[in-house]
């Protein structure tokens, strides 16, 4: 864990603590990296409720309530799926803020439509419409995952805590 990512997670925690809010995460391609960064911060138990790693489609359905129809129509790497991941983590937690990530970290698994490095992000505050975006991140598998975790946390500050 690099100091810049720990610093970002610390800022997220400070912002959540100032509002007496908690964070929930729903992760796929990051495999729990966002949650790991958050829990590197001492005292994060005061502002981090839970992280759900749903790597397989079956896990997305079982753990987060993502519709099999959504997965069939749009795929796991889609803003539609990320929206349902957000809804799922908020419904299954006491968090006021959620972040969700699903993507193709590589080196394989990409397609012409969704190349390696395609990552879908979502952020939502309870009772507020979700904000989602899809980015194409360059680099190796490790670099894509690290960048995705950084973007996920930065988005909590930008979208969910504005």
C-alpha positions in Angstrom: 0.0 0.0 0.0 1.5 3.3 -1.1 1.5 6.4 1.1 -0.6 8.3 -1.5 -3.4 5.8 -1.4 -3.3 5.6 2.4 -3.5 9.4 2.5 -6.5 9.3 0.2 -8.2 6.7 2.3 -7.5 8.8 5.4 -9.1 11.9 3.8 -12.2 9.7 2.9 -12.4 8.6 6.5 -12.1 12.2 7.8 -14.9 13.3 5.5 -17.1 10.5 6.6 -16.3 10.9 10.3 -17.2 14.6 10.1 -20.7 13.6 8.9 -21.0 10.6 11.2 -21.4 8.4 8.1 -20.2 5.0 7.2 -18.9 3.6 3.9 -19.8 0.3 2.2 -17.9 -1.1 -0.8 -18.9 -3.6 -3.5 -15.8 -4.7 -5.4 -15.2 -7.0 -8.3 -11.9 -6.5 -10.3 -10.3 -4.8 -7.3 -10.8 -7.9 -5.3 -11.1 -6.0 -2.0 -8.3 -3.6 -2.6 -10.5 -0.6 -1.8 -11.5 -2.2 1.5 -7.9 -3.1 2.2 -6.9 0.6 1.7 -9.6 1.8 4.0 -8.7 -0.7 6.7 -5.1 0.4 6.6 -6.3 3.6 8.3 -6.3 3.4 12.1 -9.8 3.9 13.5 -11.5 3.0 10.2 -14.0 0.8 12.1 -15.7 4.1 13.1 -16.5 4.9 9.4 -16.2 1.7 7.4 -19.2 -0.6 7.7 -18.4 -3.4 5.2 -16.9 -4.5 2.0 -18.4 -7.1 -0.3 -16.1 -8.8 -2.9 -18.3 -10.2 -5.6 -15.8 -11.5 -8.2 -18.1 -14.0 -10.0 -21.5 -13.2 -11.5 -23.0 -15.7 -9.1 -21.6 -13.8 -6.2 -23.0 -10.5 -7.6 -26.4 -12.2 -7.7 -26.2 -13.9 -4.3 -24.4 -11.3 -2.2 -25.6 -8.0 -3.8 -28.9 -8.9 -5.5 -27.7 -8.0 -9.0 -30.3 -9.3 -11.5 -29.2 -12.2 -13.7 -31.1 -10.3 -16.5 -28.9 -7.3 -16.0 -25.8 -9.5 -16.2 -27.1 -11.2 -19.3 -28.1 -8.0 -21.1 -25.2 -5.8 -20.1 -22.4 -8.0 -18.6 -20.6 -7.7 -15.3 -18.6 -4.8 -16.6 -21.3 -2.3 -17.1 -22.8 0.8 -15.4 -26.1 -1.1 -15.1 -24.4 -3.8 -13.1 -22.5 -1.3 -10.9 -25.7 0.5 -10.2 -27.2 -2.7 -8.9 -24.1 -3.5 -6.9 -24.5 -0.1 -5.2 -28.1 -0.7 -4.4 -27.2 -4.1 -3.0 -24.5 -2.9 -0.7 -26.7 -0.1 0.6 -29.6 -2.5 1.2 -27.3 -4.9 3.1 -25.5 -2.4 5.3 -26.0 0.6 7.5 -23.6 2.7 5.3 -24.8 6.1 4.1 -22.3 6.0 1.2 -21.3 3.3 -1.2 -18.8 2.7 -3.9 -18.8 -0.1 -6.5 -16.2 -1.3 -9.0 -16.4 -3.8 -11.8 -13.9 -4.2 -14.6 -11.4 -6.1 -16.7 -8.0 -5.9 -15.1 -6.3 -8.3 -17.6 -4.1 -9.5 -19.0 -6.9 -11.5 -20.7 -10.7 -11.2 -20.7 -11.0 -8.1 -22.9 -13.0 -7.8 -26.0 -13.2 -5.2 -28.8 -16.2 -3.6 -27.1 -14.7 -3.9 -23.6 -10.9 -4.0 -23.8 -8.6 -4.8 -20.9 -8.5 -1.8 -18.6 -12.3 -1.1 -18.9 -13.5 -0.3 -15.4 -17.0 0.8 -14.4 -17.4 2.8 -11.2 -20.4 3.9 -9.2 -20.9 6.0 -6.1 -24.1 6.6 -4.2 -25.2 8.3 -1.1 -28.3 6.8 0.5 -31.4 8.5 -0.9 -29.5 10.1 -3.8 -29.2 9.0 -7.4 -26.1 7.0 -8.2 -23.3 8.5 -10.3 -21.6 6.0 -12.6 -18.8 6.3 -15.1 -16.7 3.9 -17.2 -13.0 4.5 -17.8 -10.3 2.8 -19.8 -7.3 2.5 -17.6 -3.8 1.8 -19.0 -1.2 -0.6 -17.6 -0.6 -4.0 -16.2 -3.2 -5.9 -14.1 -1.6 -4.5 -10.9 -1.6 -1.0 -12.3 -5.2 -1.2 -13.5 -6.3 -2.5 -10.1 -4.4 0.2 -8.2 -5.7 3.0 -10.4 -9.2 1.6 -10.0 -8.9 1.6 -6.2 -7.6 5.2 -6.3 -10.4 6.4 -8.6 -13.0 4.6 -6.4 -11.8 6.4 -3.3 -11.4 9.8 -5.0 -14.9 9.4 -6.3 -16.2 8.9 -2.8 -14.9 12.4 -1.9 -16.0 13.9 -5.2 -19.4 12.4 -5.8 -20.7 11.0 -2.5 -19.5 13.6 -0.1 -20.0 16.8 -2.0 
